[in-house]
Every structure is written in structure tokens, then in C-alpha cells.
Amino acid sequence: MSSEFKAPPNMLESFEGACQCGAIAYRVYGRQHILFVCHYAQCQRQSSSAFGMALWVEWQERPHFDRHPRVWERQIDTGKSIKCHFCPICGTRLIHESSQYPQYISIKPGTLNRTDGLRPSAHIWTSKAQGWIPTDDRAQSYPRNPPSIEKMVEEARRTRT
């Protein structure tokens, strides 16, 4: 996960993190797919900030939690749902699971133990971004949702090379 080591495509990475109070630690095995910033109003609200972030990982097995997180499920505009896993003590969001993209798990990157080497590849819902937030000109930018997650990943890979 660091800038010094990038796992080969056939090798799984381990993503480890914890909530703010330390009551819940987790580990996810998989392959990093994309890291993006979301400026949608719901993401601003859930992060209690000007934007939310998501590290999508193509996961190979269920996340391992050392304690059971609480789960809250919400409907999204497509009619699908997102399961939000969070600490029942401090409320920190840890992981999201989307019924629209069941092959991916969305890790809240601020909860990771190691964040060195992480750099967003895209900004979505920039039409809802706070006016004072600068965006990275090297990252893809979408005024709303991208046409598809795969399209966003493909465009991000093309701009990185």
C-alpha cells in the first residue's frame, strides 16, 4: 500500500485500520481498485466534512473485524443499497458495502493504519463541491457520478501512465 510497494496483480494486499477510539480494528484482503473523493451532499454529511473519500478494494473474503461493528443500511438514488459499518462507541465509519457493486468493498481511507502512498485518482460530484475546495488537476473530475466505476478506473489508469 505504500508508495514503495505495489502488490502484483495476482497478489492480495492487506488493508488494516481502526476506528477513532480504537475499539474496532479491521483487516480486508484484496486488490486496490481506485481511491476517489466524493463531494455529494450525503458524503459530506457522513464524513462531517466538505467531502468523503472511498478506497475501493476488490475483496476476496469478508472483512475481518476484531469486534462486531454496527451496520446501518441506506438506499441510494439507483434503488440499490449501501451497508455502512461503523463503531458503536465513537461512530467512525469504517467500511461500506454496495449492493450495486458487490465485488468491491469501500474502505474509509482515514481509518487505515497506513495512508502513505494514497492519492485520489478522481473527484466525483464536483457540482456539489464546496467552493473553497481545490481539486487536483491530475485527477479525473466528474460533475456527478461517473458513467460507471469501471469507466472511472479506466480513465484514471490512462492518465497515470
Phi and psi in radians as a Rosetta constraint file:
Dihedral C 1 N 2 CA 2 C 2 CIRCULARHARMONIC -1.328 0.35
Dihedral N 2 CA 2 C 2 N 3 CIRCULARHARMONIC 2.939 0.35
Dihedral C 2 N 3 CA 3 C 3 CIRCULARHARMONIC -1.187 0.35
Dihedral N 3 CA 3 C 3 N 4 CIRCULARHARMONIC -0.306 0.35
Dihedral C 3 N 4 CA 4 C 4 CIRCULARHARMONIC -1.467 0.35
Dihedral N 4 CA 4 C 4 N 5 CIRCULARHARMONIC -0.479 0.35
Dihedral C 4 N 5 CA 5 C 5 CIRCULARHARMONIC -2.250 0.35
Dihedral N 5 CA 5 C 5 N 6 CIRCULARHARMONIC 2.183 0.35
Dihedral C 5 N 6 CA 6 C 6 CIRCULARHARMONIC -2.180 0.35
Dihedral N 6 CA 6 C 6 N 7 CIRCULARHARMONIC 2.090 0.35
Dihedral C 6 N 7 CA 7 C 7 CIRCULARHARMONIC -1.102 0.35
Dihedral N 7 CA 7 C 7 N 8 CIRCULARHARMONIC 2.433 0.35
Dihedral C 7 N 8 CA 8 C 8 CIRCULARHARMONIC -1.055 0.35
Dihedral N 8 CA 8 C 8 N 9 CIRCULARHARMONIC 2.747 0.35
Dihedral C 8 N 9 CA 9 C 9 CIRCULARHARMONIC -0.963 0.35
Dihedral N 9 CA 9 C 9 N 10 CIRCULARHARMONIC -0.507 0.35
Dihedral C 9 N 10 CA 10 C 10 CIRCULARHARMONIC -1.618 0.35
Dihedral N 10 CA 10 C 10 N 11 CIRCULARHARMONIC 0.052 0.35
Dihedral C 10 N 11 CA 11 C 11 CIRCULARHARMONIC -1.927 0.35
Dihedral N 11 CA 11 C 11 N 12 CIRCULARHARMONIC 2.348 0.35
Dihedral C 11 N 12 CA 12 C 12 CIRCULARHARMONIC -1.420 0.35
Dihedral N 12 CA 12 C 12 N 13 CIRCULARHARMONIC 2.525 0.35
Dihedral C 12 N 13 CA 13 C 13 CIRCULARHARMONIC -1.749 0.35
Dihedral N 13 CA 13 C 13 N 14 CIRCULARHARMONIC 2.745 0.35
Dihedral C 13 N 14 CA 14 C 14 CIRCULARHARMONIC -1.922 0.35
Dihedral N 14 CA 14 C 14 N 15 CIRCULARHARMONIC 2.162 0.35
Dihedral C 14 N 15 CA 15 C 15 CIRCULARHARMONIC -1.936 0.35
Dihedral N 15 CA 15 C 15 N 16 CIRCULARHARMONIC 2.043 0.35
Dihedral C 15 N 16 CA 16 C 16 CIRCULARHARMONIC -2.120 0.35
Dihedral N 16 CA 16 C 16 N 17 CIRCULARHARMONIC 2.491 0.35
Dihedral C 16 N 17 CA 17 C 17 CIRCULARHARMONIC -2.843 0.35
Dihedral N 17 CA 17 C 17 N 18 CIRCULARHARMONIC -3.039 0.35
Dihedral C 17 N 18 CA 18 C 18 CIRCULARHARMONIC -2.745 0.35
Dihedral N 18 CA 18 C 18 N 19 CIRCULARHARMONIC 2.887 0.35
Dihedral C 18 N 19 CA 19 C 19 CIRCULARHARMONIC -1.363 0.35
Dihedral N 19 CA 19 C 19 N 20 CIRCULARHARMONIC 3.056 0.35
Dihedral C 19 N 20 CA 20 C 20 CIRCULARHARMONIC -1.115 0.35
Dihedral N 20 CA 20 C 20 N 21 CIRCULARHARMONIC -0.700 0.35
Dihedral C 20 N 21 CA 21 C 21 CIRCULARHARMONIC -1.492 0.35
Dihedral N 21 CA 21 C 21 N 22 CIRCULARHARMONIC -0.161 0.35
Dihedral C 21 N 22 CA 22 C 22 CIRCULARHARMONIC 1.481 0.35
Dihedral N 22 CA 22 C 22 N 23 CIRCULARHARMONIC 0.075 0.35
Dihedral C 22 N 23 CA 23 C 23 CIRCULARHARMONIC -1.239 0.35
Dihedral N 23 CA 23 C 23 N 24 CIRCULARHARMONIC -0.502 0.35
Dihedral C 23 N 24 CA 24 C 24 CIRCULARHARMONIC -2.220 0.35
Dihedral N 24 CA 24 C 24 N 25 CIRCULARHARMONIC 2.201 0.35
Dihedral C 24 N 25 CA 25 C 25 CIRCULARHARMONIC -1.981 0.35
Dihedral N 25 CA 25 C 25 N 26 CIRCULARHARMONIC 2.700 0.35
Dihedral C 25 N 26 CA 26 C 26 CIRCULARHARMONIC -2.485 0.35
Dihedral N 26 CA 26 C 26 N 27 CIRCULARHARMONIC 2.871 0.35
Dihedral C 26 N 27 CA 27 C 27 CIRCULARHARMONIC -2.524 0.35
Dihedral N 27 CA 27 C 27 N 28 CIRCULARHARMONIC 2.364 0.35
Dihedral C 27 N 28 CA 28 C 28 CIRCULARHARMONIC -2.205 0.35
Dihedral N 28 CA 28 C 28 N 29 CIRCULARHARMONIC 2.298 0.35
Dihedral C 28 N 29 CA 29 C 29 CIRCULARHARMONIC -1.810 0.35
Dihedral N 29 CA 29 C 29 N 30 CIRCULARHARMONIC 2.279 0.35
Dihedral C 29 N 30 CA 30 C 30 CIRCULARHARMONIC 3.033 0.35
Dihedral N 30 CA 30 C 30 N 31 CIRCULARHARMONIC -2.824 0.35
Dihedral C 30 N 31 CA 31 C 31 CIRCULARHARMONIC -2.110 0.35
Dihedral N 31 CA 31 C 31 N 32 CIRCULARHARMONIC 2.277 0.35
Dihedral C 31 N 32 CA 32 C 32 CIRCULARHARMONIC -1.094 0.35
Dihedral N 32 CA 32 C 32 N 33 CIRCULARHARMONIC 2.285 0.35
Dihedral C 32 N 33 CA 33 C 33 CIRCULARHARMONIC -1.815 0.35
Dihedral N 33 CA 33 C 33 N 34 CIRCULARHARMONIC -0.958 0.35
Dihedral C 33 N 34 CA 34 C 34 CIRCULARHARMONIC -2.856 0.35
Dihedral N 34 CA 34 C 34 N 35 CIRCULARHARMONIC 2.608 0.35
Dihedral C 34 N 35 CA 35 C 35 CIRCULARHARMONIC -2.042 0.35
Dihedral N 35 CA 35 C 35 N 36 CIRCULARHARMONIC 2.180 0.35
Dihedral C 35 N 36 CA 36 C 36 CIRCULARHARMONIC -2.421 0.35
Dihedral N 36 CA 36 C 36 N 37 CIRCULARHARMONIC 2.815 0.35
Dihedral C 36 N 37 CA 37 C 37 CIRCULARHARMONIC -1.850 0.35
Dihedral N 37 CA 37 C 37 N 38 CIRCULARHARMONIC 2.337 0.35
Dihedral C 37 N 38 CA 38 C 38 CIRCULARHARMONIC -2.038 0.35
Dihedral N 38 CA 38 C 38 N 39 CIRCULARHARMONIC 2.221 0.35
Dihedral C 38 N 39 CA 39 C 39 CIRCULARHARMONIC -1.784 0.35
Dihedral N 39 CA 39 C 39 N 40 CIRCULARHARMONIC 0.147 0.35
Dihedral C 39 N 40 CA 40 C 40 CIRCULARHARMONIC -1.086 0.35
Dihedral N 40 CA 40 C 40 N 41 CIRCULARHARMONIC 2.584 0.35
Dihedral C 40 N 41 CA 41 C 41 CIRCULARHARMONIC -0.993 0.35
Dihedral N 41 CA 41 C 41 N 42 CIRCULARHARMONIC -0.695 0.35
Dihedral C 41 N 42 CA 42 C 42 CIRCULARHARMONIC -1.104 0.35
Dihedral N 42 CA 42 C 42 N 43 CIRCULARHARMONIC -0.655 0.35
Dihedral C 42 N 43 CA 43 C 43 CIRCULARHARMONIC -1.236 0.35
Dihedral N 43 CA 43 C 43 N 44 CIRCULARHARMONIC -0.629 0.35
Dihedral C 43 N 44 CA 44 C 44 CIRCULARHARMONIC -1.104 0.35
Dihedral N 44 CA 44 C 44 N 45 CIRCULARHARMONIC -0.744 0.35
Dihedral C 44 N 45 CA 45 C 45 CIRCULARHARMONIC -1.167 0.35
Dihedral N 45 CA 45 C 45 N 46 CIRCULARHARMONIC -0.798 0.35
Dihedral C 45 N 46 CA 46 C 46 CIRCULARHARMONIC -1.182 0.35
Dihedral N 46 CA 46 C 46 N 47 CIRCULARHARMONIC -0.511 0.35
Dihedral C 46 N 47 CA 47 C 47 CIRCULARHARMONIC -1.581 0.35
Dihedral N 47 CA 47 C 47 N 48 CIRCULARHARMONIC -0.149 0.35
Dihedral C 47 N 48 CA 48 C 48 CIRCULARHARMONIC 0.974 0.35
Dihedral N 48 CA 48 C 48 N 49 CIRCULARHARMONIC 0.656 0.35
Dihedral C 48 N 49 CA 49 C 49 CIRCULARHARMONIC -2.595 0.35
Dihedral N 49 CA 49 C 49 N 50 CIRCULARHARMONIC -2.978 0.35
Dihedral C 49 N 50 CA 50 C 50 CIRCULARHARMONIC -1.390 0.35
Dihedral N 50 CA 50 C 50 N 51 CIRCULARHARMONIC -0.213 0.35
Dihedral C 50 N 51 CA 51 C 51 CIRCULARHARMONIC -2.856 0.35
Dihedral N 51 CA 51 C 51 N 52 CIRCULARHARMONIC 2.866 0.35
Dihedral C 51 N 52 CA 52 C 52 CIRCULARHARMONIC -1.958 0.35
Dihedral N 52 CA 52 C 52 N 53 CIRCULARHARMONIC 2.854 0.35
Dihedral C 52 N 53 CA 53 C 53 CIRCULARHARMONIC -2.269 0.35
Dihedral N 53 CA 53 C 53 N 54 CIRCULARHARMONIC 2.630 0.35
Dihedral C 53 N 54 CA 54 C 54 CIRCULARHARMONIC -2.458 0.35
Dihedral N 54 CA 54 C 54 N 55 CIRCULARHARMONIC 2.231 0.35
Dihedral C 54 N 55 CA 55 C 55 CIRCULARHARMONIC -1.867 0.35
Dihedral N 55 CA 55 C 55 N 56 CIRCULARHARMONIC 1.837 0.35
Dihedral C 55 N 56 CA 56 C 56 CIRCULARHARMONIC -1.499 0.35
Dihedral N 56 CA 56 C 56 N 57 CIRCULARHARMONIC 2.233 0.35
Dihedral C 56 N 57 CA 57 C 57 CIRCULARHARMONIC -2.140 0.35
Dihedral N 57 CA 57 C 57 N 58 CIRCULARHARMONIC 2.274 0.35
Dihedral C 57 N 58 CA 58 C 58 CIRCULARHARMONIC -1.347 0.35
Dihedral N 58 CA 58 C 58 N 59 CIRCULARHARMONIC 1.836 0.35
Dihedral C 58 N 59 CA 59 C 59 CIRCULARHARMONIC -1.644 0.35
Dihedral N 59 CA 59 C 59 N 60 CIRCULARHARMONIC 2.630 0.35
Dihedral C 59 N 60 CA 60 C 60 CIRCULARHARMONIC -1.830 0.35
Dihedral N 60 CA 60 C 60 N 61 CIRCULARHARMONIC -0.379 0.35
Dihedral C 60 N 61 CA 61 C 61 CIRCULARHARMONIC -2.642 0.35
Dihedral N 61 CA 61 C 61 N 62 CIRCULARHARMONIC 2.868 0.35
Dihedral C 61 N 62 CA 62 C 62 CIRCULARHARMONIC -0.958 0.35
Dihedral N 62 CA 62 C 62 N 63 CIRCULARHARMONIC 2.543 0.35
Dihedral C 62 N 63 CA 63 C 63 CIRCULARHARMONIC -1.043 0.35
Dihedral N 63 CA 63 C 63 N 64 CIRCULARHARMONIC 2.556 0.35
Dihedral C 63 N 64 CA 64 C 64 CIRCULARHARMONIC -1.759 0.35
Dihedral N 64 CA 64 C 64 N 65 CIRCULARHARMONIC 2.109 0.35
Dihedral C 64 N 65 CA 65 C 65 CIRCULARHARMONIC -1.964 0.35
Dihedral N 65 CA 65 C 65 N 66 CIRCULARHARMONIC 2.436 0.35
Dihedral C 65 N 66 CA 66 C 66 CIRCULARHARMONIC -1.371 0.35
Dihedral N 66 CA 66 C 66 N 67 CIRCULARHARMONIC -0.314 0.35
Dihedral C 66 N 67 CA 67 C 67 CIRCULARHARMONIC -2.438 0.35
Dihedral N 67 CA 67 C 67 N 68 CIRCULARHARMONIC 2.730 0.35
Dihedral C 67 N 68 CA 68 C 68 CIRCULARHARMONIC -1.299 0.35
Dihedral N 68 CA 68 C 68 N 69 CIRCULARHARMONIC 2.157 0.35
Dihedral C 68 N 69 CA 69 C 69 CIRCULARHARMONIC -1.391 0.35
Dihedral N 69 CA 69 C 69 N 70 CIRCULARHARMONIC 2.868 0.35
Dihedral C 69 N 70 CA 70 C 70 CIRCULARHARMONIC -1.408 0.35
Dihedral N 70 CA 70 C 70 N 71 CIRCULARHARMONIC 2.714 0.35
Dihedral C 70 N 71 CA 71 C 71 CIRCULARHARMONIC -2.265 0.35
Dihedral N 71 CA 71 C 71 N 72 CIRCULARHARMONIC 2.278 0.35
Dihedral C 71 N 72 CA 72 C 72 CIRCULARHARMONIC -2.144 0.35
Dihedral N 72 CA 72 C 72 N 73 CIRCULARHARMONIC 2.311 0.35
Dihedral C 72 N 73 CA 73 C 73 CIRCULARHARMONIC -1.950 0.35
Dihedral N 73 CA 73 C 73 N 74 CIRCULARHARMONIC 2.346 0.35
Dihedral C 73 N 74 CA 74 C 74 CIRCULARHARMONIC -2.285 0.35
Dihedral N 74 CA 74 C 74 N 75 CIRCULARHARMONIC 2.670 0.35
Dihedral C 74 N 75 CA 75 C 75 CIRCULARHARMONIC -1.494 0.35
Dihedral N 75 CA 75 C 75 N 76 CIRCULARHARMONIC 2.539 0.35
Dihedral C 75 N 76 CA 76 C 76 CIRCULARHARMONIC -1.973 0.35
Dihedral N 76 CA 76 C 76 N 77 CIRCULARHARMONIC 2.995 0.35
Dihedral C 76 N 77 CA 77 C 77 CIRCULARHARMONIC -0.974 0.35
Dihedral N 77 CA 77 C 77 N 78 CIRCULARHARMONIC -0.501 0.35
Dihedral C 77 N 78 CA 78 C 78 CIRCULARHARMONIC -1.365 0.35
Dihedral N 78 CA 78 C 78 N 79 CIRCULARHARMONIC -0.100 0.35
Dihedral C 78 N 79 CA 79 C 79 CIRCULARHARMONIC 1.605 0.35
Dihedral N 79 CA 79 C 79 N 80 CIRCULARHARMONIC -0.156 0.35
Dihedral C 79 N 80 CA 80 C 80 CIRCULARHARMONIC -1.430 0.35
Dihedral N 80 CA 80 C 80 N 81 CIRCULARHARMONIC -3.109 0.35
Dihedral C 80 N 81 CA 81 C 81 CIRCULARHARMONIC -2.290 0.35
Dihedral N 81 CA 81 C 81 N 82 CIRCULARHARMONIC 2.809 0.35
Dihedral C 81 N 82 CA 82 C 82 CIRCULARHARMONIC -2.189 0.35
Dihedral N 82 CA 82 C 82 N 83 CIRCULARHARMONIC 2.253 0.35
Dihedral C 82 N 83 CA 83 C 83 CIRCULARHARMONIC -1.669 0.35
Dihedral N 83 CA 83 C 83 N 84 CIRCULARHARMONIC 2.142 0.35
Dihedral C 83 N 84 CA 84 C 84 CIRCULARHARMONIC -1.863 0.35
Dihedral N 84 CA 84 C 84 N 85 CIRCULARHARMONIC 2.029 0.35
Dihedral C 84 N 85 CA 85 C 85 CIRCULARHARMONIC -1.653 0.35
Dihedral N 85 CA 85 C 85 N 86 CIRCULARHARMONIC 2.241 0.35
Dihedral C 85 N 86 CA 86 C 86 CIRCULARHARMONIC -2.558 0.35
Dihedral N 86 CA 86 C 86 N 87 CIRCULARHARMONIC 2.817 0.35
Dihedral C 86 N 87 CA 87 C 87 CIRCULARHARMONIC -1.294 0.35
Dihedral N 87 CA 87 C 87 N 88 CIRCULARHARMONIC 2.256 0.35
Dihedral C 87 N 88 CA 88 C 88 CIRCULARHARMONIC -1.279 0.35
Dihedral N 88 CA 88 C 88 N 89 CIRCULARHARMONIC -0.230 0.35
Dihedral C 88 N 89 CA 89 C 89 CIRCULARHARMONIC -1.591 0.35
Dihedral N 89 CA 89 C 89 N 90 CIRCULARHARMONIC -0.988 0.35
Dihedral C 89 N 90 CA 90 C 90 CIRCULARHARMONIC -1.757 0.35
Dihedral N 90 CA 90 C 90 N 91 CIRCULARHARMONIC -0.218 0.35
Dihedral C 90 N 91 CA 91 C 91 CIRCULARHARMONIC 1.475 0.35
Dihedral N 91 CA 91 C 91 N 92 CIRCULARHARMONIC 0.041 0.35
Dihedral C 91 N 92 CA 92 C 92 CIRCULARHARMONIC -1.093 0.35
Dihedral N 92 CA 92 C 92 N 93 CIRCULARHARMONIC 2.224 0.35
Dihedral C 92 N 93 CA 93 C 93 CIRCULARHARMONIC -1.266 0.35
Dihedral N 93 CA 93 C 93 N 94 CIRCULARHARMONIC 2.349 0.35
Dihedral C 93 N 94 CA 94 C 94 CIRCULARHARMONIC -1.938 0.35
Dihedral N 94 CA 94 C 94 N 95 CIRCULARHARMONIC -0.923 0.35
Dihedral C 94 N 95 CA 95 C 95 CIRCULARHARMONIC -2.526 0.35
Dihedral N 95 CA 95 C 95 N 96 CIRCULARHARMONIC 2.548 0.35
Dihedral C 95 N 96 CA 96 C 96 CIRCULARHARMONIC -2.085 0.35
Dihedral N 96 CA 96 C 96 N 97 CIRCULARHARMONIC 2.521 0.35
Dihedral C 96 N 97 CA 97 C 97 CIRCULARHARMONIC -2.113 0.35
Dihedral N 97 CA 97 C 97 N 98 CIRCULARHARMONIC 2.248 0.35
Dihedral C 97 N 98 CA 98 C 98 CIRCULARHARMONIC -1.868 0.35
Dihedral N 98 CA 98 C 98 N 99 CIRCULARHARMONIC 2.288 0.35
Dihedral C 98 N 99 CA 99 C 99 CIRCULARHARMONIC -1.235 0.35
Dihedral N 99 CA 99 C 99 N 100 CIRCULARHARMONIC -0.323 0.35
Dihedral C 99 N 100 CA 100 C 100 CIRCULARHARMONIC -1.314 0.35
Dihedral N 100 CA 100 C 100 N 101 CIRCULARHARMONIC -0.571 0.35
Dihedral C 100 N 101 CA 101 C 101 CIRCULARHARMONIC -2.253 0.35
Dihedral N 101 CA 101 C 101 N 102 CIRCULARHARMONIC 1.246 0.35
Dihedral C 101 N 102 CA 102 C 102 CIRCULARHARMONIC -1.173 0.35
Dihedral N 102 CA 102 C 102 N 103 CIRCULARHARMONIC -0.261 0.35
Dihedral C 102 N 103 CA 103 C 103 CIRCULARHARMONIC -1.375 0.35
Dihedral N 103 CA 103 C 103 N 104 CIRCULARHARMONIC -0.174 0.35
Dihedral C 103 N 104 CA 104 C 104 CIRCULARHARMONIC -2.037 0.35
Dihedral N 104 CA 104 C 104 N 105 CIRCULARHARMONIC 2.645 0.35
Dihedral C 104 N 105 CA 105 C 105 CIRCULARHARMONIC -2.083 0.35
Dihedral N 105 CA 105 C 105 N 106 CIRCULARHARMONIC 2.429 0.35
Dihedral C 105 N 106 CA 106 C 106 CIRCULARHARMONIC -1.814 0.35
Dihedral N 106 CA 106 C 106 N 107 CIRCULARHARMONIC 1.924 0.35
Dihedral C 106 N 107 CA 107 C 107 CIRCULARHARMONIC -1.573 0.35
Dihedral N 107 CA 107 C 107 N 108 CIRCULARHARMONIC 2.397 0.35
Dihedral C 107 N 108 CA 108 C 108 CIRCULARHARMONIC -1.387 0.35
Dihedral N 108 CA 108 C 108 N 109 CIRCULARHARMONIC 1.852 0.35
Dihedral C 108 N 109 CA 109 C 109 CIRCULARHARMONIC -1.078 0.35
Dihedral N 109 CA 109 C 109 N 110 CIRCULARHARMONIC -0.415 0.35
Dihedral C 109 N 110 CA 110 C 110 CIRCULARHARMONIC -1.164 0.35
Dihedral N 110 CA 110 C 110 N 111 CIRCULARHARMONIC -0.254 0.35
Dihedral C 110 N 111 CA 111 C 111 CIRCULARHARMONIC -1.594 0.35
Dihedral N 111 CA 111 C 111 N 112 CIRCULARHARMONIC -0.134 0.35
Dihedral C 111 N 112 CA 112 C 112 CIRCULARHARMONIC -1.211 0.35
Dihedral N 112 CA 112 C 112 N 113 CIRCULARHARMONIC 2.542 0.35
Dihedral C 112 N 113 CA 113 C 113 CIRCULARHARMONIC -1.199 0.35
Dihedral N 113 CA 113 C 113 N 114 CIRCULARHARMONIC -0.568 0.35
Dihedral C 113 N 114 CA 114 C 114 CIRCULARHARMONIC -2.182 0.35
Dihedral N 114 CA 114 C 114 N 115 CIRCULARHARMONIC 2.151 0.35
Dihedral C 114 N 115 CA 115 C 115 CIRCULARHARMONIC -2.064 0.35
Dihedral N 115 CA 115 C 115 N 116 CIRCULARHARMONIC 0.022 0.35
Dihedral C 115 N 116 CA 116 C 116 CIRCULARHARMONIC -1.121 0.35
Dihedral N 116 CA 116 C 116 N 117 CIRCULARHARMONIC 2.457 0.35
Dihedral C 116 N 117 CA 117 C 117 CIRCULARHARMONIC 1.526 0.35
Dihedral N 117 CA 117 C 117 N 118 CIRCULARHARMONIC -0.124 0.35
Dihedral C 117 N 118 CA 118 C 118 CIRCULARHARMONIC -1.452 0.35
Dihedral N 118 CA 118 C 118 N 119 CIRCULARHARMONIC 2.329 0.35
Dihedral C 118 N 119 CA 119 C 119 CIRCULARHARMONIC -2.581 0.35
Dihedral N 119 CA 119 C 119 N 120 CIRCULARHARMONIC 2.185 0.35
Dihedral C 119 N 120 CA 120 C 120 CIRCULARHARMONIC -1.053 0.35
Dihedral N 120 CA 120 C 120 N 121 CIRCULARHARMONIC 2.425 0.35
Dihedral C 120 N 121 CA 121 C 121 CIRCULARHARMONIC -1.658 0.35
Dihedral N 121 CA 121 C 121 N 122 CIRCULARHARMONIC -0.279 0.35
Dihedral C 121 N 122 CA 122 C 122 CIRCULARHARMONIC -2.694 0.35
Dihedral N 122 CA 122 C 122 N 123 CIRCULARHARMONIC 2.732 0.35
Dihedral C 122 N 123 CA 123 C 123 CIRCULARHARMONIC -2.135 0.35
Dihedral N 123 CA 123 C 123 N 124 CIRCULARHARMONIC 2.220 0.35
Dihedral C 123 N 124 CA 124 C 124 CIRCULARHARMONIC -2.036 0.35
Dihedral N 124 CA 124 C 124 N 125 CIRCULARHARMONIC 2.770 0.35
Dihedral C 124 N 125 CA 125 C 125 CIRCULARHARMONIC 0.995 0.35
Dihedral N 125 CA 125 C 125 N 126 CIRCULARHARMONIC 0.720 0.35
Dihedral C 125 N 126 CA 126 C 126 CIRCULARHARMONIC -1.135 0.35
Dihedral N 126 CA 126 C 126 N 127 CIRCULARHARMONIC -0.332 0.35
Dihedral C 126 N 127 CA 127 C 127 CIRCULARHARMONIC -1.141 0.35
Dihedral N 127 CA 127 C 127 N 128 CIRCULARHARMONIC -0.310 0.35
Dihedral C 127 N 128 CA 128 C 128 CIRCULARHARMONIC -1.868 0.35
Dihedral N 128 CA 128 C 128 N 129 CIRCULARHARMONIC 0.080 0.35
Dihedral C 128 N 129 CA 129 C 129 CIRCULARHARMONIC -1.164 0.35
Dihedral N 129 CA 129 C 129 N 130 CIRCULARHARMONIC 2.552 0.35
Dihedral C 129 N 130 CA 130 C 130 CIRCULARHARMONIC -1.089 0.35
Dihedral N 130 CA 130 C 130 N 131 CIRCULARHARMONIC 2.417 0.35
Dihedral C 130 N 131 CA 131 C 131 CIRCULARHARMONIC -1.060 0.35
Dihedral N 131 CA 131 C 131 N 132 CIRCULARHARMONIC -0.406 0.35
Dihedral C 131 N 132 CA 132 C 132 CIRCULARHARMONIC -1.606 0.35
Dihedral N 132 CA 132 C 132 N 133 CIRCULARHARMONIC 0.019 0.35
Dihedral C 132 N 133 CA 133 C 133 CIRCULARHARMONIC -1.569 0.35
Dihedral N 133 CA 133 C 133 N 134 CIRCULARHARMONIC 2.029 0.35
Dihedral C 133 N 134 CA 134 C 134 CIRCULARHARMONIC -1.370 0.35
Dihedral N 134 CA 134 C 134 N 135 CIRCULARHARMONIC 2.583 0.35
Dihedral C 134 N 135 CA 135 C 135 CIRCULARHARMONIC -1.937 0.35
Dihedral N 135 CA 135 C 135 N 136 CIRCULARHARMONIC 2.715 0.35
Dihedral C 135 N 136 CA 136 C 136 CIRCULARHARMONIC -1.344 0.35
Dihedral N 136 CA 136 C 136 N 137 CIRCULARHARMONIC 2.047 0.35
Dihedral C 136 N 137 CA 137 C 137 CIRCULARHARMONIC -1.108 0.35
Dihedral N 137 CA 137 C 137 N 138 CIRCULARHARMONIC -0.336 0.35
Dihedral C 137 N 138 CA 138 C 138 CIRCULARHARMONIC -1.454 0.35
Dihedral N 138 CA 138 C 138 N 139 CIRCULARHARMONIC -0.209 0.35
Dihedral C 138 N 139 CA 139 C 139 CIRCULARHARMONIC -1.657 0.35
Dihedral N 139 CA 139 C 139 N 140 CIRCULARHARMONIC 2.650 0.35
Dihedral C 139 N 140 CA 140 C 140 CIRCULARHARMONIC -1.127 0.35
Dihedral N 140 CA 140 C 140 N 141 CIRCULARHARMONIC 2.654 0.35
Dihedral C 140 N 141 CA 141 C 141 CIRCULARHARMONIC -2.372 0.35
Dihedral N 141 CA 141 C 141 N 142 CIRCULARHARMONIC 2.309 0.35
Dihedral C 141 N 142 CA 142 C 142 CIRCULARHARMONIC -2.278 0.35
Dihedral N 142 CA 142 C 142 N 143 CIRCULARHARMONIC 2.234 0.35
Dihedral C 142 N 143 CA 143 C 143 CIRCULARHARMONIC -1.155 0.35
Dihedral N 143 CA 143 C 143 N 144 CIRCULARHARMONIC -0.435 0.35
Dihedral C 143 N 144 CA 144 C 144 CIRCULARHARMONIC -2.331 0.35
Dihedral N 144 CA 144 C 144 N 145 CIRCULARHARMONIC -2.605 0.35
Dihedral C 144 N 145 CA 145 C 145 CIRCULARHARMONIC -1.193 0.35
Dihedral N 145 CA 145 C 145 N 146 CIRCULARHARMONIC 2.604 0.35
Dihedral C 145 N 146 CA 146 C 146 CIRCULARHARMONIC -1.190 0.35
Dihedral N 146 CA 146 C 146 N 147 CIRCULARHARMONIC 2.845 0.35
Dihedral C 146 N 147 CA 147 C 147 CIRCULARHARMONIC -0.957 0.35
Dihedral N 147 CA 147 C 147 N 148 CIRCULARHARMONIC -0.662 0.35
Dihedral C 147 N 148 CA 148 C 148 CIRCULARHARMONIC -2.832 0.35
Dihedral N 148 CA 148 C 148 N 149 CIRCULARHARMONIC 2.796 0.35
Dihedral C 148 N 149 CA 149 C 149 CIRCULARHARMONIC -1.123 0.35
Dihedral N 149 CA 149 C 149 N 150 CIRCULARHARMONIC -0.658 0.35
Dihedral C 149 N 150 CA 150 C 150 CIRCULARHARMONIC -1.132 0.35
Dihedral N 150 CA 150 C 150 N 151 CIRCULARHARMONIC -0.682 0.35
Dihedral C 150 N 151 CA 151 C 151 CIRCULARHARMONIC -1.120 0.35
Dihedral N 151 CA 151 C 151 N 152 CIRCULARHARMONIC -0.721 0.35
Dihedral C 151 N 152 CA 152 C 152 CIRCULARHARMONIC -1.114 0.35
Dihedral N 152 CA 152 C 152 N 153 CIRCULARHARMONIC -0.737 0.35
Dihedral C 152 N 153 CA 153 C 153 CIRCULARHARMONIC -1.126 0.35
Dihedral N 153 CA 153 C 153 N 154 CIRCULARHARMONIC -0.772 0.35
Dihedral C 153 N 154 CA 154 C 154 CIRCULARHARMONIC -1.055 0.35
Dihedral N 154 CA 154 C 154 N 155 CIRCULARHARMONIC -0.792 0.35
Dihedral C 154 N 155 CA 155 C 155 CIRCULARHARMONIC -1.152 0.35
Dihedral N 155 CA 155 C 155 N 156 CIRCULARHARMONIC -0.670 0.35
Dihedral C 155 N 156 CA 156 C 156 CIRCULARHARMONIC -1.123 0.35
Dihedral N 156 CA 156 C 156 N 157 CIRCULARHARMONIC -0.738 0.35
Dihedral C 156 N 157 CA 157 C 157 CIRCULARHARMONIC -1.114 0.35
Dihedral N 157 CA 157 C 157 N 158 CIRCULARHARMONIC -0.700 0.35
Dihedral C 157 N 158 CA 158 C 158 CIRCULARHARMONIC -1.126 0.35
Dihedral N 158 CA 158 C 158 N 159 CIRCULARHARMONIC -0.659 0.35
Dihedral C 158 N 159 CA 159 C 159 CIRCULARHARMONIC -1.368 0.35
Dihedral N 159 CA 159 C 159 N 160 CIRCULARHARMONIC -0.385 0.35
Dihedral C 159 N 160 CA 160 C 160 CIRCULARHARMONIC -1.356 0.35
Dihedral N 160 CA 160 C 160 N 161 CIRCULARHARMONIC -0.367 0.35
